[in-house]
Amino acid sequence: MMGQAEHDIENPAFATETHLLGGRVTLRQPAKGYRAGMDAALLAATVAPKAGERLIEAGCGAGAVLMQLAKRHAELHLCGLERDPFAHALARHNAKANGVDDRTTLLQGDVAKGFRALDLPLFDWAVSNPPYFDDPNTIRAPAEERRGAWIADDGLKAWTHFLLKSVREGGKIVIVHRADRLADILSLLAPKAGSFAIRPVHSFADEPAKRVLVQAIKTGKAPLRLLPPLILHPRTGPKHTPEAEAILRGEADLVF
């Protein structure tokens, strides 16, 4: 018999199906609450693994990043950690629906408990889109079903610490986050990582960046690189710029 989570996955009142990468990925997501969008596509586009490498995502949700990575890189081995039971069940469903469950491990657990609690070997890559806010008093309270995706109960420090501990020396960490947290991200990663590469992400060319993509290499020593910005939307015409549209469809990368 199916458990409650499996029943909810099949119930359109709780979960609905969408497609990513121009239809190559089928993704069932919560009908209400956080739903994957541009941030997931950007994060997936930044990874450039070698054959057989292993990647972990902290806070994988329903698996939007992992499923896109699986379709982009046929020889990449994937692991996702997710605290929310329903999101974890959705991720397991999506891995099977996309035919990648044989190289995808999905664990239910809390980033705040640290990487060592998972008792896993170190990874080549660690990626994350951490919740954008640490203090619920700084924003209008989100709906309860969105809270876990918006507010980091244990702060950004817990997320960066997890990522640093999860990769080998020379392994790569990639984070997408708010542009105004860039200084915090760099300072939290700097004790154990370097060779930073930063790509600003602008909604429009004439507006300040709202997002940043940050790549760091554990024990890296190379100088920081500030990369050309990515512009998501034109002021007139189609919804996305050609570059952003190509990323959404899986036809272009954002390699650092």
C-alpha positions in Angstrom: 0.0 0.0 0.0 1.1 3.6 -0.7 2.1 5.8 2.2 0.6 9.3 2.7 3.5 11.0 0.8 2.9 8.7 -2.2 -0.8 9.5 -2.2 -0.1 13.2 -2.1 2.3 13.0 -5.0 -0.4 11.6 -7.2 -3.0 14.1 -6.0 -3.1 17.3 -8.1 -4.2 19.2 -5.0 -0.8 18.6 -3.5 1.5 18.1 -6.5 1.5 19.1 -10.2 3.8 18.2 -13.1 5.9 20.5 -15.2 8.8 20.1 -17.7 12.3 21.6 -17.7 15.1 21.7 -20.3 12.8 22.0 -23.2 10.8 19.0 -22.1 13.7 16.7 -21.4 13.0 16.7 -17.6 9.7 15.8 -16.1 9.3 17.4 -12.6 6.5 16.9 -10.1 6.5 19.7 -7.6 4.3 20.9 -4.8 1.1 22.5 -6.0 1.6 25.2 -3.3 4.8 26.5 -1.9 8.3 26.7 -3.4 8.5 25.8 -7.1 11.7 25.6 -9.0 12.5 28.3 -11.5 15.5 30.2 -12.9 17.8 29.7 -9.9 17.6 25.9 -10.4 18.4 26.2 -14.1 21.3 28.5 -13.4 22.8 26.3 -10.8 22.5 23.2 -13.0 24.2 25.1 -15.9 27.3 25.9 -13.9 28.5 22.3 -13.3 31.1 20.9 -15.7 32.0 17.5 -14.3 34.4 14.9 -15.6 33.0 11.4 -16.3 32.3 9.5 -13.2 32.5 12.4 -10.8 30.1 12.7 -7.8 28.0 15.7 -6.8 25.9 16.5 -3.7 23.2 19.1 -3.5 22.3 20.5 0.0 18.6 21.2 0.2 17.6 19.5 -3.1 13.8 20.1 -2.7 11.9 18.1 -5.3 15.1 17.5 -7.3 14.9 20.2 -10.0 18.6 20.9 -10.0 19.6 17.2 -9.8 17.2 16.1 -12.6 18.6 18.8 -14.9 22.1 17.8 -14.0 21.3 14.2 -14.7 20.1 15.0 -18.2 23.0 17.4 -18.9 25.7 14.9 -17.7 25.0 11.2 -18.3 28.0 10.0 -16.3 27.5 12.2 -13.2 26.6 10.4 -10.0 24.2 12.5 -7.9 23.2 12.8 -4.2 20.6 15.1 -2.7 19.8 16.0 0.9 16.4 17.3 1.8 14.8 18.0 5.2 11.1 18.2 4.2 9.5 14.7 3.9 7.2 15.6 1.0 9.9 17.3 -1.0 12.1 14.2 -0.4 9.3 11.9 -1.6 8.9 14.1 -4.7 12.6 13.9 -5.4 12.6 10.1 -5.2 9.5 10.1 -7.5 11.2 12.4 -10.0 14.5 10.4 -10.1 12.5 7.3 -11.0 10.2 9.1 -13.5 13.3 10.5 -15.3 15.1 7.2 -15.4 18.0 8.3 -13.3 17.3 6.6 -10.0 20.2 4.2 -10.6 22.7 7.0 -10.2 20.8 9.2 -7.8 20.9 8.9 -4.0 18.3 10.9 -2.1 18.6 11.3 1.6 16.2 12.8 4.1 18.1 14.9 6.6 19.1 18.3 7.9 22.0 20.4 6.6 22.3 21.8 10.2 23.5 18.4 11.4 26.5 18.6 9.2 28.0 16.5 6.4 29.7 14.0 8.7 26.4 12.8 10.1 25.7 11.3 6.6 28.7 9.0 6.8 29.5 9.5 3.1 32.7 9.7 1.2 33.7 13.2 0.0 32.3 14.5 -3.3 33.9 16.2 -6.3 31.1 18.9 -6.4 28.8 20.4 -3.9 26.0 22.8 -5.0 23.2 24.6 -3.2 20.6 27.3 -3.5 20.4 28.1 0.3 17.3 29.8 1.7 17.6 33.5 1.0 16.9 34.8 4.5 18.2 34.0 8.0 15.9 36.1 10.1 12.2 35.8 9.6 11.7 39.3 11.2 13.5 40.9 8.2 10.8 39.9 5.7 7.1 39.6 5.5 6.4 36.1 6.8 6.1 33.6 3.9 3.3 31.1 3.7 4.1 28.1 5.8 4.6 25.8 2.8 7.3 28.2 1.5 9.1 28.8 4.8 11.7 26.1 4.5 12.8 27.4 1.1 12.9 31.0 2.1 14.3 31.0 5.6 17.5 29.3 6.8 16.7 28.4 10.4 20.4 27.8 11.1 21.8 30.6 9.0 24.0 30.8 6.0 26.9 29.6 8.0 25.5 26.2 8.5 25.0 25.8 4.7 28.5 26.9 3.8 30.0 24.7 6.5 28.1 21.7 5.1 29.3 22.4 1.6 32.9 22.9 2.7 32.9 19.6 4.6 31.3 17.6 1.8 34.0 18.1 -0.9 37.5 16.8 -1.3 40.5 19.0 -1.6 40.3 20.6 -5.1 36.6 19.9 -5.1 34.2 22.6 -6.3 31.4 24.4 -4.5 28.8 26.4 -6.4 26.1 28.6 -4.7 23.4 30.8 -6.1 22.2 33.4 -3.7 21.2 37.0 -3.2 23.7 39.5 -4.5 23.7 41.4 -1.2 25.0 38.4 0.6 28.1 38.1 -1.6 30.5 39.4 1.1 29.1 36.9 3.7 29.4 34.0 1.3 33.0 34.8 0.5 34.0 35.3 4.1 32.3 32.1 5.2 34.0 30.0 2.5 37.4 31.8 2.6 38.9 29.9 5.6 38.9 26.6 3.6 38.3 27.6 0.0 39.5 30.0 -2.6 39.9 30.5 -6.4 36.6 32.3 -6.3 34.7 33.0 -9.5 31.6 35.2 -9.4 29.0 35.8 -12.0 26.4 38.6 -11.3 22.9 37.8 -12.5 20.8 40.8 -13.5 17.0 40.8 -14.1 17.6 43.7 -16.6 20.8 45.2 -18.0 20.1 48.6 -16.5 19.4 47.3 -12.9 21.8 46.1 -10.2 22.4 42.4 -9.9 19.9 40.6 -7.6 21.6 37.2 -7.7 25.1 35.9 -7.8 26.6 32.6 -8.8 29.7 31.8 -6.7 32.1 29.0 -7.4 34.9 28.2 -4.9 37.5 25.5 -4.9 38.4 23.8 -1.7 42.0 24.8 -0.8 42.1 26.9 -4.0 44.7 29.7 -4.2 44.0 31.4 -7.5 43.0 35.1 -7.6 39.3 35.9 -7.5 37.7 36.3 -11.0 34.6 38.5 -11.6 32.9 37.1 -14.7 30.7 38.8 -17.3 27.1 39.3 -16.0 24.2 37.2 -17.1 21.1 39.3 -18.1 17.8 37.4 -17.8 15.2 39.7 -19.4 15.1 42.3 -22.2 13.0 45.4 -21.7 10.9 44.6 -24.8 10.3 41.5 -26.9 10.5 37.9 -25.6 10.4 37.1 -21.9 14.1 36.0 -21.7 17.3 37.1 -23.4 18.7 34.5 -25.9 21.4 33.5 -23.4 18.9 32.9 -20.6 16.5 31.1 -22.8 19.3 28.8 -24.0 20.2 28.0 -20.4 16.6 27.2 -19.6 16.4 24.8 -22.5 19.7 23.1 -21.7 21.3 24.4 -24.9 24.0 26.5 -23.1 26.2 26.3 -20.0 27.5 28.8 -17.5 30.9 27.2 -17.0 33.3 29.1 -14.7 
